[in-house]
Amino acid sequence: MHNLQDLRNQIDELDTELLHMLQKRIALMKEVGETKKNLQQPIRDEQRERQQLANLEQQARALQIPEILVINIWKLFFELSEEIEK
């Protein structure tokens, strides 16, 4: 059996890693926004969003992650992307 504090420390480390990954994702969102502006493309690409969600739901099932969690997180990403890319 693991020590509770050890488990919490592992979670804390993962949280920090997740924050760093989020920082990278947001930076990429900004680059995508600039590229879309240069190419005069619309901010939202609903077809891509639907494809991404379907792909991510499939991956979530394979990894035994609740699909609703993945859907909600990525819908937030899509909303945030719209704000960042403007």
N, C-alpha and C positions, 0 to 999 in steps of 0.2 A: 504494500500500500504506500502511496505517496504522501508526503508531508503536505498539509494544506498550504502552508506558506510557499513551498517550492512550486506548487501548482499555480498559485496566484502570481508568483514571480514570472513564470512562463507566460501566463496570460498578459502580464504587463509588457514583457518583451515583444510579444506578438502585436499588442496594441501600438507600440512604438513603430514596429515595422509597417503596420497598416497605415499609420499616419504618414510615413515617408513615401509609401506607394501612392497614397492619395495626393501628396504634394506633386509627385511626378505626373500623375494623371491630370491634375489641374493644369500643370504647365503644358502638357500636350493639348489639352482642350483649347488653351490660348493660341497655340500654334495652328491648330485646326481652324479656329476662327479667323486668324489672319490669312490663312491660305484660302479659305472660302471667300473672304472679302476680295482678295486679289483675283480670284477666278470668277467673281460675281455670282457665287452660288448662294442659295438660301441657307439660313442658319439650320433649320430643322430638315432632317431627312427621315421622314416617318417610315419609309420602306426599310432603310438600314436599321432603324430602331427596332422594328418588328423582327427583322432577321437576327439582330443581336440578342433580343430577349429570347427568341426560340432556341438559339444556340446555347445561351447561358442557362436556360431552364434544363436543357438536355444535360449539360455538364453538371449542374446542381444535382439532378437525379442520380447521375453516375457517382457523384461524390457523397451522396446521402446528406445533402444540404437542403433544408426546407426551401422549396421553390418560391414560396411567397416572400421569403427574405431576399432572395436574389432579385426578384421582380421589383420589389419596393426600393431596394438600393439602387438598381440601375435606372428606375424611373426618376429617382432623385438626381442621378448623374445627368440624365437627359435634360431635366429642368435646369440644373446648374449650368450645363453646357450652353444652353440657350442664353443665359444671362452673361456668361463669361465671353461667349463668342460675338456678342453684339459690338 
